[in-house]
Amino acid sequence: MSTLYREIRQTKPFRFLEEETYIAIRLTAQVMDQPWARYLRKTEGISPSQYNLLRILRGAGIEGRTMSEIAERMINRDPDVTRLADRTVKLGLARRIRDAEDRRVVKLFITQKGLEMLTRLDPVVEKFLKQALGRMGPKRLKLLRDLLGEARAGFGE
């Protein structure tokens, strides 16, 4: 029996390998997400979704992003990106600006405070990910990345 059976206290075999693999992926994501979420809440007072939003905005640079562009790029699909943005703006980590040419368009930009937070978090993220995945080595990590990409492609990514 695999370690998965012990971790979830499964006594009966899975019905098929794809089911077992899916459960292993979900469990792995949850095991990795929980300590990261706790760390973000405790040290920075933000959620993983807010961290993801800030990363998107940092990548956008001076161009910023509209709510729909942000929604497309989010890892965890937050059904209400506007509320997520509201909370992030309220913390002073991002700011909204109406487009000068089309007043209906509102873009979100990262603030200096948001950039400083990400700069503080960058080495923590690197350490966390190397601790979680580094022992696999580059060759196996690339294989895992590619295999997970194939799995996502089954959903018409």
N, C-alpha and C positions, 0 to 999 in steps of 0.2 A: 504494500500500500504506500501511496505517496504521502509526503508530509501534509498535503492538502487535507487528506482524510483526518489526520490527527488535529490539524488546526481548527477545523470546523466540526470536529467530533462526528464525522460521517461514518456510519457503520455498514451501510449497504453500498454496493457499487453504483456509480453513476449510470444512467441509462445509455449514454454514448459519450465518446471521447470529446466531442465538441462541447457538450454540457460541462464536463469536468474542466476543460480548458477555459471556458467562459467564466466559470466560478473562480478559477485560479486568477484570471485577469482582474476580476472585480475585487477579490480579496486583496490582491497585491496593491491595487490602486488605493483601496481604503487604508491599508496598513501604512502606505507611504503618505497619504493625505492627512491623516489624523495628527501626527506630531507636528507637521508643517502648519496646519491650521491653528493648533494650540500655540505654537511659537509666535505666529503673526498676531494673534489676538492678545497674547500676554505682553509682547515686547513693543508692538507698533499700534495695537488697537484697531487692526483692520482684518478683513476676511480674506480668504484665498481669492475670491472673486474680485475684490478690490485690488489686490496685488496684481492679478492678471490684467485688470483694467489699466493700472499704472504702467505695466510693461508695454501694453499696446500703445499707450499715449507716448511713452518714451520713444518707442520705435517710430511713431508718426512724426516726431520732431516738431518743427515750426508749422507744419501743415495741419496738425490736429486731426481729429476724427469725428464724424457724425455718429449719432447713436446707432444708426443701422450698420455703419462700417464697424463699429465696436462690437455689436451683436454678432456679426459674421465671424469675427476673429476670436471670440471668447472660447476658452477651452470648455468650461462648464457653461452650458447655455442657460444664462439667467433670463427668465421670462420677462423681467422688468429692468432692463438696462438703465432706464431713466432714473429709477429709484436708487440703483447702485451708484450711478453718477451723482445723484443728489447727496448721498451719504459721503461720497469721496470729496465733492466740492465743499461740503459743510466742514470737513476736516482740514480744508485748505490745501489739499493735495492735487487738486485739479481746478480748472476754471472754465466757464462757458463763455463763448463769444459768438454773437450773431454774425453771420456772413454779411459783408458789406454789399455784395451784389444781389443776394437773394435773402431777404430778411427772415424768410421762413426756415432757413437752414441755420441750425445751431451746431457749433463744433465744440468739442471738449479738448482742452490742452492740459498737459501736466505743468504743475507749478514748480518753482525752485524747491519748495518744501517736499514735494513729491519726488523730485529728482534726488534730493538728499536722502530720503528714505530708501529709495532703490539702491543708491550707492552704498548705504549701510548694509542693506540686505544681500547685495551681490556676493560677497565672500561667504556669507552664511548659506546661501543657496548652493554655491559651489561645494562647500564642505558637506552639506546634507546629501547632495546628489552623488558625490564621490563615495561617501560612506554607504549609501544605499545601493549604488549600482557599480561602483568602481572595480570591485573585485571580479567582475565578469570580464574585464579587459576589452579593448577597443574592437577586436574582431567579433566577439560574441555580442557586444552591445549593438554593433551595426547590424548583425543578423537579427537580433531581437527587434530593433527598430524597423527593419524591412519586413519582418514577419507580421508585426503589428499593423504596418501599413497595408499589407495584403488583406488582413482581417477587416480593416476599415473599408477597403475598396469593395468588399462584399456588400456594403451598405450604400454604394453609389456615391462615395465621398467626392 
